[in-house]
Amino acid sequence: MRTLAAAVIAILAATAPSIGGQTPQPQKRPLFRGNTQVVSVDVIVRDGSGKAVRGLKATDFEVTEDGKPQDITSFAFEEISEQPKRVATVDLLAAAETRLAEDAKRGQPAAAAQSAPPEAMTSNQLAGRRLIILLFDISSMQPEDVQRAVDSATKYVNEKMSPADMVAVATVSSMLEVLTDFTADRAKVDAALATLGYKEGTATPPPAADTVATDEQTAADESTASEDTAALDMFNNDVRLRALKALAETLAPIEQKKSILYFSAGMQRSGEDNQVELRSAINAAVRAHVAIYPVDTRGLQAIVPGGDATQASGRGTAMFSGRGVSQQFSQLSASQDTLASLASDTGGKAFMDSNDFDAAFARVQRDMSAYYLLGYNSANTAKDGRFRRIRVRLKTPAPGARVEARQGYYGDRDFAHTANTDRETQLEEMLFSAVSATDLPVLVNAGFFRLAADRYYVPISMAVPGSAVPVPAEKDKDKIALDVLGIVQDEQGRPVGRIRQTMKLPPGSVGTLTAKQILYQSAVTLPPGRFSLKVVVRENTSGLMGSFEAPVVVPELKQAPLKVSSVVLSTQVQAAKDKSDNPLIRDGEQLVPNLTHVVGKDQRMFFYYEVYDPAATESAPDVRTSLAFYRGKVKVFETPVVERTAIDEPSRKAARFKLEVPAGAIPPGLYTCQINIIDSVAGKFAFPRLVFLLR
């Protein structure tokens, strides 16, 4: 296993034009920086029957951080009175909603506003109140899932919402929308819920033939070309996690426990999800005393061998061998894993595989009814970003008593005061940190192409929106540089590939940077197996850093009926020196992968893939392929069949296919491209797919 030489393939690649012909200017935004010296922990003590224990004092508790005893400097017991003083409505969440919208326009990740809350929102005035956010992830739910969640929330508001409860209602799809801020007025909450329902579910089944063209044409026309981060987040869960993070950071100044009831139909893993975003959202919630209670709105689900009436019948031997059922279980479990992590790591509880959501509301009310708030001054002032483990115990515990408290938090990192000699160390530490910086949006993608039976070429592509790079001072305008550090590890955590590159942008590129992307490509050679890839990027003028982590699976093609490489979508071709190992370079041209899968109507689309070891008669294979473009279940366009009767790469026994389709040949919309591949001699076939948005 070896690391191939890194290559900067496209420092500046043009994207779609900006809105109104104007180039948006990036702005320096405030960043959330928690004070790790003052740490507060909310603690629930329960007796053997599960009831909250009252009457304890600070001297009854023992707190340690990384095994070192800490002196408790603040102590309070919070108990919710069901007849609190009247506070009708407070505006807390507008800052999170506004910040997410502004950051999307600038191509930057979400962050909460840093201004202190107004006087009407101080902790003292909200003491004795339960602050509960009902967050509906409508982008993941079918219409019936939304209705089921809304019905349960409406029932809680009408029957169980107490005078002490202050409830906010929000939705998240492509962005965060606050339907009503915190209010104790049942009528306002009920009115906000009434705006949701069947019509709000966006994870709908494929549209019918008579509506698909109109609906998706409208969606494509309303898309804006300058939202680089929206393009990066088009096919992953980052936008949802950033919304949770922004809500938590907005609520951080309120020194009491808060809860988010997160209604979702699971987070399907697309293979392009940034795992750092999950840890970042969890850490923000932990710091802000926000417990997340995910509710799987799909309810109790039964795995039907071979599938149910919502899908076509299974084919092949999978349904008879049990492999098909195993895959169904794996898909369901994978969609619930992230929900379970959000709950367990923030002190909440996940409610899954149940059609009765009442227990979720009851649990939230119970957990927020009585708890202790402990504070201490941490002696660890190092801003190293490491995890600090907290343990809270009773000095003299009663029989059956148990203590519920968060397990710890991640410390901050400081770049501004880092000496030049230490900056390489900072990159290394960020690379191996569980919670890395996400201030600079980064997207990374990897593919696989067979070199030999046990060796695969894995191209690694990275993109950073140019609009997210701060404009430097006049004297530094031609000194913009990005440091890139990456590592590929096997399942045992051993490094099998490494990336290290400093990319210097061409002089004079500042003026056009906001409408472009910074692209970088490297590669490693790997055997079949499962690996993890993490890349850290730092802009060396401002010190902004971003990171991306994702699994990389190199399949064992020996077991595949038809051996096919990954499929690369490209909209850009550039001159390059021939490189024998790189399948994307041929005849002096190199395909630049389109990481966002967002295509402009005036661009050309290139689809590249390879077929290995095709069967042959009289030394001549017969491999046929075509591309079919679907919107929902409606086939909109199909290319002519391309037939290959010769091996293009004898050393790799590969038949190469590079199909070009003008984007203008099909109307704008969200497409699934099915690659039809048939080995006519062997009678075998494969149908890999990819999704892209045509604007």
C-alpha positions in Angstrom: 0.0 0.0 0.0 1.5 3.3 -1.0 0.7 7.0 -1.2 0.8 8.4 -4.7 2.1 11.9 -5.4 -0.5 14.6 -4.7 -1.5 16.8 -7.5 -3.3 20.2 -7.4 -5.7 19.7 -10.4 -7.8 22.8 -10.3 -7.0 25.7 -8.0 -9.9 27.7 -9.3 -12.9 26.0 -11.1 -15.8 28.2 -12.2 -19.2 27.4 -10.8 -22.6 28.9 -11.8 -22.9 32.7 -11.9 -23.9 34.7 -8.9 -27.3 36.2 -8.2 -28.2 39.3 -10.2 -24.7 39.4 -11.7 -23.2 40.6 -8.5 -20.4 38.8 -6.8 -21.2 38.3 -3.1 -18.4 39.5 -0.8 -17.5 37.2 2.1 -17.8 38.7 5.5 -15.9 37.9 8.7 -18.4 36.3 10.9 -18.2 35.8 14.7 -17.2 32.3 15.8 -18.6 30.4 18.8 -15.8 30.0 21.4 -16.8 28.4 24.7 -14.9 29.2 27.9 -13.5 25.9 29.0 -12.3 27.3 32.4 -15.8 27.6 33.8 -17.7 24.3 33.4 -21.3 23.7 34.5 -22.9 20.3 34.6 -26.6 19.5 35.0 -27.1 16.5 37.3 -30.2 14.3 38.0 -30.1 12.1 41.1 -32.7 9.3 41.2 -33.5 6.8 43.9 -34.2 3.2 43.4 -37.7 3.8 42.2 -36.6 6.4 39.6 -37.9 9.4 41.4 -35.7 12.6 41.7 -33.8 13.0 44.9 -34.2 16.4 46.5 -32.4 18.2 49.3 -28.8 17.5 48.4 -26.1 20.0 49.0 -22.8 20.8 47.2 -20.9 19.0 49.8 -22.8 15.8 48.9 -21.2 15.7 45.4 -17.8 14.9 44.1 -16.7 16.1 40.7 -13.6 15.0 38.8 -12.2 16.0 35.4 -9.9 13.5 33.8 -9.6 11.9 37.2 -8.6 15.1 39.0 -10.9 16.4 41.8 -12.6 19.8 41.1 -13.8 22.3 43.6 -17.5 23.1 43.1 -17.8 26.9 42.9 -21.5 27.2 42.1 -24.5 25.1 43.1 -28.2 25.3 42.5 -31.2 23.1 42.6 -33.6 23.7 39.7 -37.2 22.5 40.3 -40.0 23.3 37.9 -43.1 24.8 39.5 -46.3 24.1 37.6 -47.5 27.6 38.5 -44.6 29.8 37.5 -44.6 33.5 37.1 -46.1 34.7 33.9 -43.7 35.0 30.9 -45.8 34.9 27.7 -43.2 34.7 24.9 -39.5 35.2 24.4 -37.5 35.4 21.2 -34.5 33.2 21.4 -34.3 31.3 18.2 -34.4 34.1 15.6 -30.7 34.4 15.9 -30.1 30.8 14.9 -32.5 31.0 11.9 -31.0 34.3 10.7 -27.4 33.0 11.0 -28.1 29.8 9.1 -29.6 31.8 6.3 -26.8 34.3 6.1 -24.1 31.6 6.2 -25.7 29.6 3.4 -25.6 32.7 1.2 -22.0 33.3 2.0 -21.0 29.6 1.6 -20.0 29.2 5.2 -21.2 26.7 7.8 -23.8 27.6 10.3 -22.9 29.4 13.5 -25.1 31.0 16.1 -25.2 34.8 16.7 -22.8 35.9 19.4 -24.7 38.8 20.9 -25.9 38.4 24.5 -29.6 37.7 24.9 -31.9 40.7 25.6 -32.8 41.5 29.1 -36.2 39.8 28.7 -34.5 36.5 28.0 -32.1 36.3 31.0 -31.7 33.1 32.9 -33.3 34.6 36.0 -36.5 35.4 34.2 -36.7 32.0 32.6 -35.8 30.1 35.8 -38.5 27.6 36.7 -39.5 27.1 33.0 -39.1 24.1 30.8 -37.6 25.3 27.5 -38.6 22.7 24.8 -38.1 22.9 21.1 -40.2 20.7 18.8 -38.0 20.3 15.7 -39.4 18.6 12.7 -37.0 17.3 10.1 -39.4 17.5 7.2 -36.7 16.7 4.6 -36.4 13.1 6.0 -40.1 12.4 6.5 -42.9 11.2 4.3 -46.1 13.2 4.5 -47.7 10.6 6.7 -44.7 10.7 9.1 -45.1 14.5 9.4 -48.8 14.1 10.2 -48.1 11.4 12.8 -45.6 13.6 14.5 -47.8 16.7 14.4 -50.8 14.8 15.8 -48.7 13.6 18.7 -47.4 17.1 19.4 -50.9 18.6 19.1 -52.1 16.0 21.7 -49.3 17.0 24.1 -50.1 20.7 23.7 -53.8 20.2 24.3 -53.6 17.7 27.1 -50.2 17.6 28.7 -48.5 21.0 28.2 -48.2 22.6 31.6 -48.1 26.3 32.5 -44.4 25.8 33.2 -43.6 24.6 29.6 -42.4 27.2 27.1 -42.4 25.5 23.7 -40.9 26.5 20.3 -41.7 24.9 17.0 -39.2 24.8 14.1 -38.6 22.8 10.9 -35.4 21.9 9.1 -35.1 21.0 5.4 -32.6 22.9 3.3 -32.5 25.5 6.1 -33.9 26.2 9.5 -37.3 27.8 9.9 -38.7 28.9 13.3 -42.5 28.7 13.2 -43.0 30.1 16.7 -40.4 31.1 19.3 -40.6 30.1 22.9 -44.1 30.7 24.3 -46.4 29.4 27.0 -49.4 30.2 24.9 -51.0 26.9 23.8 -52.9 28.7 21.1 -49.7 29.9 19.4 -48.1 26.5 19.6 -51.2 24.8 18.2 -51.4 27.4 15.4 -47.8 26.7 14.4 -48.3 23.0 14.4 -51.5 23.4 12.3 -49.3 24.9 9.5 -47.6 21.5 9.2 -49.1 18.2 8.1 -49.2 16.1 5.0 -48.2 18.9 2.7 -44.9 19.5 4.5 -43.3 16.0 4.0 -40.6 16.5 1.4 -39.2 12.9 1.4 -42.2 12.0 -0.8 -42.6 9.0 -3.1 -41.6 9.6 -6.7 -44.0 12.1 -8.4 -46.4 11.0 -11.1 -45.6 11.5 -14.7 -48.1 14.4 -15.1 -46.5 16.5 -12.3 -42.9 15.6 -12.3 -41.8 18.0 -15.0 -43.6 21.0 -13.6 -42.6 20.4 -10.0 -39.0 19.9 -10.6 -38.7 22.6 -13.2 -40.0 25.0 -10.6 -37.5 23.7 -8.0 -34.6 24.1 -10.4 -35.6 27.6 -11.4 -35.8 28.6 -7.7 -32.3 27.3 -7.0 -29.6 29.9 -6.5 -26.2 29.4 -8.1 -24.0 31.3 -5.5 -24.9 29.1 -2.5 -21.8 27.0 -2.6 -22.4 25.4 0.8 -25.9 24.4 -0.2 -24.4 22.6 -3.1 -21.9 20.9 -0.9 -24.7 19.8 1.5 -27.1 18.7 -1.2 -26.8 15.0 -0.6 -25.8 14.6 3.1 -26.9 15.2 6.6 -24.7 18.2 7.4 -27.4 20.8 7.1 -29.5 19.0 9.8 -26.6 18.7 12.2 -25.6 22.3 11.7 -29.2 23.4 12.5 -29.0 21.4 15.8 -25.7 23.0 16.5 -27.0 26.5 15.8 -30.0 26.0 18.1 -27.7 24.7 20.9 -25.3 27.6 20.6 -28.1 30.2 20.5 -29.5 28.7 23.8 -26.1 28.5 25.5 -26.4 31.8 27.4 -29.5 30.5 29.2 -28.0 28.7 32.3 -30.5 25.9 32.7 -31.4 22.7 31.0 -33.0 22.8 27.6 -34.5 20.0 25.4 -34.9 19.4 21.7 -37.6 16.9 20.7 -36.2 16.0 17.2 -38.8 14.3 15.0 -37.1 12.5 12.1 -37.6 9.5 9.9 -33.9 8.6 10.4 -30.7 10.0 8.9 -29.9 7.9 5.9 -26.2 7.7 5.3 -25.4 8.8 1.8 -21.7 8.0 1.9 -20.8 11.7 1.7 -21.7 12.6 5.3 -19.1 14.5 7.3 -18.8 12.7 10.6 -17.1 15.7 12.2 -20.3 17.6 11.9 -22.1 15.0 14.1 -19.5 15.4 16.9 -19.5 19.1 16.5 -23.3 19.3 17.0 -23.2 17.0 20.0 -20.4 19.0 21.6 -22.3 22.3 21.1 -25.4 20.7 22.7 -23.4 19.4 25.7 -21.8 22.8 26.3 -25.2 24.5 26.2 -27.0 22.0 28.5 -29.2 20.9 25.6 -30.5 17.4 25.7 -31.7 15.9 22.4 -34.6 13.5 22.3 -34.9 12.0 18.8 -38.2 10.4 17.8 -38.3 8.1 14.8 -41.6 9.0 13.2 -41.7 5.9 11.1 -42.9 4.1 14.2 -42.8 0.3 14.6 -41.4 -1.2 11.4 -41.5 -4.8 10.3 -38.8 -6.2 8.0 -40.6 -8.1 5.2 -38.4 -10.7 3.5 -38.1 -9.7 -0.1 -39.7 -6.3 0.5 -43.2 -5.1 0.8 -45.7 -3.6 -1.7 -43.9 -0.3 -1.9 -41.1 -1.7 -4.0 -40.5 -4.2 -6.8 -40.0 -7.8 -6.0 -36.5 -9.1 -5.3 -34.4 -10.8 -7.9 -31.6 -13.3 -7.8 -30.7 -15.5 -4.8 -30.5 -12.7 -2.1 -34.1 -13.3 -0.8 -33.5 -17.1 -0.5 -30.0 -16.9 1.1 -31.0 -14.4 3.7 -28.7 -11.7 2.4 -31.6 -9.5 1.3 -33.2 -9.5 4.7 -29.8 -8.8 6.3 -29.4 -5.8 4.1 -32.9 -4.5 5.1 -32.0 -4.8 8.8 -28.7 -3.1 8.2 -30.3 -0.2 6.3 -32.9 0.4 9.1 -30.2 0.2 11.8 -27.9 2.6 9.9 -30.7 5.2 9.6 -31.2 5.1 13.4 -27.6 5.1 14.5 -27.2 8.8 14.3 -30.4 9.4 16.2 -29.2 7.1 18.9 -25.8 9.0 19.1 -27.5 12.4 19.4 -29.5 11.1 22.3 -26.9 9.1 24.3 -24.2 11.7 24.0 -26.3 14.7 25.0 -28.2 13.1 27.9 -31.4 12.6 26.1 -33.2 9.4 25.0 -34.1 8.1 21.6 -37.6 6.8 20.9 -37.6 4.3 18.1 -39.7 1.4 16.9 -42.9 2.7 18.7 -46.1 4.1 17.3 -46.9 5.9 20.6 -44.9 9.2 20.9 -46.5 10.2 24.2 -43.6 8.7 26.1 -41.2 11.1 24.5 -43.1 14.2 25.8 -43.5 12.6 29.3 -39.8 11.8 29.5 -38.8 15.4 28.6 -41.1 16.8 31.2 -39.8 14.3 33.8 -36.1 14.9 33.1 -36.5 18.7 33.3 -38.6 18.8 36.4 -35.9 18.6 39.1 -32.1 18.7 38.6 -28.9 20.1 40.1 -26.7 22.6 38.4 -23.0 22.3 39.4 -20.2 24.6 38.3 -16.5 24.4 38.7 -13.4 26.2 37.4 -11.4 23.8 35.4 -7.6 23.8 36.1 -7.0 22.6 32.5 -6.4 25.8 30.6 -4.8 24.2 27.6 -6.6 24.9 24.3 -5.8 21.5 22.8 -9.2 20.4 21.7 -9.0 17.2 23.6 -11.9 15.4 25.4 -12.1 16.1 29.1 -14.0 13.4 30.9 -16.3 14.5 33.7 -17.5 12.2 36.5 -20.0 13.2 39.1 -20.6 11.0 42.1 -22.3 11.1 45.5 -19.8 11.0 48.4 -22.2 8.8 50.4 -24.7 7.3 47.9 -27.9 5.8 49.1 -28.8 2.2 48.2 -30.1 2.1 44.6 -29.4 5.8 43.9 -27.9 6.7 40.6 -26.4 9.9 39.1 -27.2 11.0 35.6 -24.8 13.6 34.1 -22.9 14.3 30.9 -19.7 12.4 30.4 -17.5 15.3 29.4 -16.8 17.9 26.8 -14.2 18.9 24.2 -11.8 21.7 24.9 -11.2 24.7 22.6 -8.4 25.3 20.2 -6.6 28.6 19.8 -5.1 29.5 16.4 -4.5 33.2 16.8 -1.6 32.8 19.3 -0.1 29.7 17.6 3.5 30.2 16.6 4.6 29.3 13.1 6.7 26.4 14.5 3.6 24.9 16.1 1.2 25.2 13.3 2.2 21.9 11.7 1.6 20.3 15.1 -1.8 22.0 15.2 -2.8 20.4 11.9 -1.7 17.0 13.2 -3.7 17.4 16.4 -6.7 18.5 14.5 -6.4 15.5 12.2 -6.5 13.1 15.2 -9.1 15.1 17.2 -12.5 13.5 17.5 -14.2 17.0 17.3 -12.4 19.0 14.6 -13.0 22.5 13.3 -15.8 23.0 10.8 -15.4 26.8 10.3 -14.3 26.2 6.7 -16.7 24.0 4.6 -15.0 21.1 3.1 -16.2 18.2 0.9 -14.2 15.2 0.1 -15.0 12.2 -2.2 -13.2 9.0 -3.0 -13.6 6.4 -5.8 -12.0 3.1 -6.7 -10.4 1.7 -9.9 -8.7 -1.7 -10.1 -5.0 -1.8 -10.9 -4.5 -5.5 -10.1 -6.4 -8.3 -8.3 -5.4 -7.0 -4.9 -4.6 -3.3 -5.7 -7.0 -0.4 -6.3 -6.4 3.2 -7.3 -8.4 5.4 -5.0 -8.6 9.0 -6.2 -9.4 11.5 -3.5 -10.9 14.8 -4.4 -11.5 17.8 -2.2 -13.5 21.1 -2.7 -13.7 24.3 -0.7 -16.1 27.1 -1.7 -14.1 30.2 -2.7 -16.8 32.3 -1.0 -15.9 30.8 2.3 -12.3 32.0 2.1 -11.9 35.4 3.9 -10.6 38.3 1.8 -7.2 39.1 3.1 -5.7 42.6 3.7 -4.4 44.4 0.6 -0.8 43.5 1.4 -1.7 39.8 1.6 -4.1 39.6 -1.3 -1.7 37.5 -3.4 -0.7 35.3 -0.5 -3.8 33.1 -0.1 -2.7 29.6 0.7 -4.4 26.5 2.0 -2.7 23.8 4.0 -4.1 20.3 3.4 -3.4 17.3 5.7 -5.1 14.0 5.3 -4.8 10.4 6.4 -6.3 7.1 5.4 -6.5 4.4 8.1 -7.6 0.8 8.0 -10.1 -0.8 10.3 -7.4 -1.3 13.0 -6.5 2.4 12.9 -3.2 1.9 11.1 -2.2 4.6 8.6 -2.1 3.3 5.0 -2.0 6.6 3.1 -1.2 10.2 3.8 -1.7 13.6 2.1 0.2 16.8 2.8 0.1 19.8 0.5 0.2 23.6 0.6 -1.9 25.1 -2.2 -1.0 28.7 -3.2 -3.7 30.4 -5.2 -2.6 32.3 -8.3 -2.0 36.1 -7.9 -5.0 38.2 -8.8 -7.5 35.4 -8.0 -9.1 37.3 -5.0 -11.5 39.3 -7.1 -13.1 36.2 -8.7 -12.7 33.7 -5.8 -16.3 34.1 -4.5 -17.8 32.6 -7.6 -15.5 29.6 -7.8 -14.3 26.6 -5.9 -10.9 25.6 -4.8 -10.3 22.0 -6.0 -7.5 19.6 -5.0 -6.9 15.9 -5.9 -4.6 13.2 -4.6 -4.7 9.4 -4.6 -3.7 6.3 -2.6 -3.3 2.7 -3.6 -5.3 0.3 -1.4 -6.3 -3.4 -1.2 -9.9 -4.3 -0.8 -11.3 -3.5 2.6 -12.9 -0.8 4.8 -11.0 2.4 5.5 -11.5 5.8 7.1 -10.5 9.0 5.4 -10.0 12.3 7.2 -8.8 15.6 5.7 -8.1 18.9 7.5 -7.8 22.2 5.6 -6.5 25.5 7.0 -6.5 28.9 5.4 -3.2 30.5 6.4 -4.3 34.1 6.5 -7.2 34.0 9.0 -6.5 30.6 10.4 -9.9 29.2 9.6 -10.0 25.4 9.6 -12.3 22.8 8.3 -12.3 19.0 8.3 -14.1 16.2 6.7 -14.2 12.5 7.7 -15.9 9.6 6.0 -15.6 5.9 5.5 -14.0 4.5 2.3 -15.0 1.1 1.1 -12.9 -0.7 -1.6 -15.0 -3.7 -2.7 -13.7 -7.1 -3.3 -14.6 -7.4 -7.0 -13.7 -11.0 -7.1 -17.1 -11.8 -5.6 -19.0 -9.4 -7.9 -21.0 -11.0 -10.8 -20.0 -8.1 -13.0 -16.9 -6.2 -12.0 -17.5 -2.5 -12.3 -15.5 0.5 -10.9 -17.0 3.5 -9.2 -18.7 6.0 -11.5 -17.3 9.5 -11.8 -19.4 12.5 -12.8 -17.4 15.3 -14.2 -18.3 18.7 -15.8 -14.7 19.8 -16.4 -11.8 18.6 -18.5 -8.3 20.0 -18.2 -4.9 19.4 -19.8 -2.7 17.1 -17.8 0.4 15.0 -18.2 -0.2 11.4 -18.8 0.0 9.3 -15.6 -0.1 5.6 -16.0 -1.8 4.8 -12.7 -4.5 7.5 -12.9 -7.5 6.2 -14.9 -9.0 9.7 -15.1 -6.1 10.9 -17.3 -6.0 9.9 -20.9 -4.6 11.4 -24.1 -3.4 14.4 -22.2 -6.7 15.2 -20.6 -7.9 14.8 -17.1 -11.5 14.5 -15.9 -12.1 16.7 -12.8 -14.8 15.1 -10.6 -17.9 17.1 -9.8 -18.1 16.6 -6.0 -21.3 18.5 -5.4 -23.3 16.7 -8.2 -24.8 20.1 -9.1 -24.7 20.8 -12.9 -25.3 24.0 -14.8 -27.5 23.8 -17.9 -24.7 25.1 -20.2 -22.2 22.4 -19.0 -21.2 19.1 -20.4 -21.6 16.0 -18.3 -19.0 13.2 -18.5 -19.7 9.8 -16.9 -16.6 7.6 -16.6 -16.4 4.0 -15.4 -14.6 0.8 -16.2 -15.6 -2.9 -16.5 -13.1 -5.6 -15.6 -12.6 -9.1 -16.9 -15.5 -9.2 -19.3 -16.3 -12.6 -20.7 -15.1 -13.1 -24.3 -15.7 -15.4 -27.2 -12.8 -15.9 -29.5 -10.9 -13.3 -27.4 -13.5 -10.6 -28.1 -15.8 -9.3 -25.3 -19.2 -7.8 -25.9 -20.0 -5.2 -23.2 -22.9 -2.8 -23.8 -23.8 0.2 -21.8 -26.2 3.2 -21.8 -27.3 6.0 -19.4 -30.9 6.4 -18.4 -32.1 9.6 -16.6 -35.0 9.3 -14.2 -37.1 11.9 -12.3 -38.9 9.8 -9.8 -39.9 6.7 -11.7 -40.3 8.5 -15.0 -37.6 8.0 -17.6 -36.9 11.3 -19.1 -33.9 10.6 -21.4 -31.7 7.7 -22.4 -28.5 7.7 -24.4 -27.8 5.3 -27.3 -26.2 2.0 -26.5 -22.4 2.0 -26.6 -20.8 -1.4 -27.4 -17.2 -2.3 -26.6 -15.7 -5.4 -28.3 -12.1 -4.9 -27.2 -10.1 -4.5 -24.0 -8.8 -0.9 -23.7 -6.3 -1.6 -20.9 -4.8 -5.1 -21.3 -2.6 -4.8 -18.2 -5.7 -4.1 -16.0 -8.1 -6.1 -18.2 -10.4 -3.1 -18.3 -12.9 -1.9 -20.8 -13.2 1.9 -20.4 -16.3 4.0 -20.9 -16.5 7.8 -21.1 -20.0 8.9 -22.0 -20.7 12.6 -22.7 -24.2 14.1 -22.3 -24.9 17.9 -22.8 -26.8 19.1 -19.8 -29.1 21.1 -22.1 -30.4 17.9 -23.6 -32.7 17.4 -20.6 -34.8 19.9 -18.6 -33.6 21.1 -15.2 -34.5 19.0 -12.1 -33.3 16.4 -9.7 -32.2 13.3 -11.5 -31.2 9.7 -10.8 -28.8 8.5 -13.5 -28.9 4.7 -13.9 -25.8 3.3 -15.7 -26.9 0.2 -17.6 -24.1 -2.3 -18.1 -24.6 -5.7 -19.8 -22.0 -8.4 -20.4 -23.7 -10.0 -23.4 -21.3 -13.0 -23.5 -21.6 -13.9 -19.8 -25.3 -12.8 -19.5 -24.5 -10.7 -16.5 -25.5 -7.1 -15.8 -25.1 -4.2 -13.3 -27.0 -1.0 -12.7 -25.0 1.5 -10.6 -26.7 4.8 -9.9 -25.9 8.4 -8.9 -28.0 11.4 -8.1 -27.4 15.0 -9.5 -29.2 18.3 -9.7 -29.4 20.1 -13.0 -29.9 23.8 -12.7 
